[in-house]
Amino acid sequence: MNQHHITNLVHLYRASSRKQIAAGRLWYKKAHTWLEYMASTGIYPVENVVCAFAALSPRITWNKNCLALVELLVGGETKLGYTRNIHKAKNLLWSDEPLVGLNTTGWAHKTENFARAILGDPHAVVLDTWMLHVMGLTSKEVKHRYQYDGIARRVRMAAALVGERTSEFQAIVWLKVRSVTNG
């Protein structure tokens, strides 16, 4: 267990503004509300839409991710994002078990947890590039489930220390890291 990671996470949380804390607590709830609305306008269940959205998310901006999903839901096609992710998202829209289908390769820990957080799992930990940066790691260094789970355990411990739900704590720290990095 790397105590330094936990200490750094708690420090970033405590350095977060009230606005960042409020926004982080609502981040996944707002995402769910939007995706629930998107699902209500078509034929796909909410869980499928959330999983498709998560599958599209690697290495694209939030706005492009939203637009790509809208394009898929309205026209069945998009050119935004990586071809493999688009193909997976299209399949997930029709899947009977989209959460299972999201991580069929065993490599989709981030996207699976992203979907779980949006669906309301308070223990989901989304470790994207920004969160790994907090730990002094890169995505190339976290290739296996046991590595992801070990880092996620540290995030859960830090969240418990400050009395936050894990998914909300992660979103708060993510917002803080982005603000520090992007000025």
Secondary structure, DSSP 8 states (H G I E B T S, - for coil): --HHHHHHHHHHHHTS-HHHHHHHHHHHHHHHHHHHHHHHTSSS-HHHHHHHHHHH-TTS-HHHHHHHHHHHHHHS---SS-HHHHHHHHHHHH-SSHHHHHTSSS--HHHHHHHHHHTT-TT-----HHHHHHTT--GGG--SHHHHHHHHHHHHHHHHHHT--HHHHHHHHHHHHHHHHH-
